[in-house]
Amino acid sequence: MNSPGPFSLLRASCILALTMLAAACAQEPAKPFDAQVSVVEAAPGGRAITLHADGVMGSGGTICTAVERAEAVESPTSVTVRVVLRYICPDASDVKIETGADQAVPITLKEPLGRRKVLDQEGQEIQVCPSTSGSFIETMRQCREARR
């Protein structure tokens, strides 16, 4: 029986080390998750709506989530919406636990929203605010005042 030579052992050790390094460096991509849609902004005419989902902010102030997909299922009495996000910050320690990053997701409905309710995946009603010519903050301020 022949024993392996020094170059064979060195080659095998290098292959093993590279394999282990590659396995350690490979990270499983973050799984997508359902985001909480906090409010819906409806443009005049009612077909264009913007879903405002709660994303995640990194410690440096960067948004650590990206929109994977958004969908709206329309019925005669309601529109059920869903926003799916994915973590995109490369360093998991950079992600803050709390939310705080508004993810504005535009959707065009087949029919105007009209008097239909907007629901989340669990069937909970989501507040709808008419869009204003100002910023999102101004839209929300006017929406709160109109509800009083």
C-alpha positions in Angstrom: 0.0 0.0 0.0 1.4 3.3 -1.0 1.2 6.3 1.4 0.2 9.7 -0.1 3.1 12.0 -0.9 3.5 15.5 0.6 2.0 17.2 -2.4 -1.1 15.0 -2.3 -1.6 15.8 1.4 -1.1 19.5 0.8 -3.5 19.5 -2.2 -6.2 17.6 -0.1 -5.7 20.0 2.8 -6.1 23.1 0.5 -9.3 21.6 -1.0 -10.7 20.9 2.4 -9.8 24.4 3.7 -11.4 26.1 0.6 -14.5 23.9 0.9 -14.9 24.8 4.6 -14.3 28.5 3.9 -16.9 28.6 1.1 -19.4 26.9 3.4 -18.8 29.4 6.2 -19.0 32.4 3.8 -22.2 31.2 2.1 -25.2 32.8 3.7 -28.7 31.6 3.1 -30.7 34.4 1.5 -33.2 36.1 3.8 -36.6 34.6 3.5 -39.4 37.0 2.4 -42.0 38.0 5.0 -45.4 39.7 5.1 -45.2 43.3 6.0 -47.8 45.2 8.1 -49.6 47.7 5.9 -50.3 50.6 8.2 -52.3 52.9 5.8 -53.4 53.1 2.2 -53.2 56.4 0.3 -55.8 56.7 -2.5 -55.2 59.0 -5.5 -58.1 60.9 -7.0 -60.1 58.6 -9.3 -59.4 55.7 -6.9 -57.6 53.3 -9.2 -54.1 54.3 -8.1 -53.4 53.4 -4.4 -50.2 53.4 -2.4 -49.7 50.9 0.3 -47.6 52.1 3.2 -45.9 49.1 4.7 -43.7 49.0 7.8 -40.2 48.2 6.7 -37.1 47.8 8.9 -34.5 50.5 9.4 -30.8 49.8 9.9 -28.7 51.4 12.7 -27.1 53.8 10.1 -30.5 55.0 9.0 -30.6 52.9 5.9 -33.7 50.9 4.9 -33.0 47.2 5.4 -36.0 45.9 3.5 -37.0 45.8 -0.1 -40.3 45.0 -1.7 -40.4 41.5 -3.0 -44.0 41.7 -4.3 -47.3 43.4 -3.7 -50.7 42.3 -4.6 -54.3 43.3 -4.4 -57.3 40.9 -4.7 -60.4 42.8 -5.6 -64.0 41.9 -4.8 -67.2 44.0 -5.1 -67.1 45.0 -1.4 -63.4 45.0 -0.6 -59.8 45.0 -1.7 -57.4 42.6 0.2 -53.8 43.8 0.0 -50.5 42.1 0.8 -46.9 43.4 0.7 -44.0 40.9 0.9 -40.6 42.3 2.0 -37.1 40.8 2.2 -34.2 41.9 4.4 -31.4 43.4 2.3 -28.8 44.6 4.8 -25.8 42.4 4.5 -24.9 42.6 8.2 -27.7 41.2 10.5 -26.3 43.1 13.4 -27.1 46.4 11.6 -30.8 45.7 11.6 -32.8 47.5 14.4 -35.5 45.5 16.0 -38.2 48.2 15.6 -39.8 49.2 12.4 -39.7 52.8 11.1 -38.9 52.6 7.5 -42.0 53.5 5.4 -42.1 51.3 2.3 -44.4 53.1 -0.2 -45.8 50.5 -2.7 -47.9 51.8 -5.6 -50.6 49.5 -7.0 -53.1 50.1 -9.8 -56.6 48.6 -9.2 -58.7 47.2 -12.0 -61.7 49.2 -10.8 -61.8 52.4 -8.7 -61.7 51.8 -5.0 -64.9 53.8 -4.4 -66.6 52.7 -1.1 -64.8 49.4 -0.9 -62.9 48.6 2.3 -59.2 47.8 2.1 -58.3 44.7 4.2 -55.0 43.0 5.2 -54.4 39.3 4.8 -56.1 38.6 8.1 -59.2 40.5 7.1 -58.5 43.6 9.3 -59.6 46.9 7.8 -56.8 49.3 6.9 -57.2 53.1 7.1 -57.6 54.7 3.6 -56.5 58.4 3.2 -57.1 60.4 0.1 -53.8 61.7 -1.4 -53.1 65.4 -1.0 -50.8 67.5 -3.2 -48.4 67.7 -0.2 -46.1 65.1 1.3 -47.1 61.8 2.8 -46.9 63.4 6.3 -49.3 66.2 5.2 -51.7 63.5 3.8 -51.7 61.7 7.1 -52.2 64.9 9.1 -55.2 65.8 6.9 -56.6 62.3 7.1 -56.4 62.3 10.9 -58.2 65.7 11.1 -60.9 64.5 8.7 -61.6 61.5 11.0 -62.2 63.7 14.1 
